[in-house]
Amino acid sequence: MHKKPHLPEKICPVCQRPFTWRKKWAKDWDNVRYCSERCRRSRSGQS
């Protein structure tokens, strides 16, 4: 069975949870900051 053991991770600045690399972010991983659209939209409430 194929597992994904070594994918890069980041911490979401809004919810402080770790999130891992996803294929849809492959071309833009350096600019991904938020784990979800919900966190991206609520970023203004947090510093």
Secondary structure as the mmCIF struct_conf table of DSSP 4:
data_model
#
loop_
_struct_conf.conf_type_id
_struct_conf.id
_struct_conf.beg_label_comp_id
_struct_conf.beg_label_asym_id
_struct_conf.beg_label_seq_id
_struct_conf.end_label_comp_id
_struct_conf.end_label_asym_id
_struct_conf.end_label_seq_id
TURN_TY1_P TURN_TY1_P1 PRO A 5 HIS A 6
STRN STRN1 GLU A 9 ILE A 11
TURN_TY1_P TURN_TY1_P2 PRO A 13 CYS A 15
STRN STRN2 PRO A 18 THR A 20
HELX_RH_3T_P HELX_RH_3T_P1 LYS A 23 ASN A 31
BEND BEND1 CYS A 35 SER A 36
HELX_RH_AL_P HELX_RH_AL_P1 GLU A 37 ARG A 41
TURN_TY1_P TURN_TY1_P3 SER A 42 SER A 42
HELX_RH_3T_P HELX_RH_3T_P2 ARG A 43 GLY A 45
#
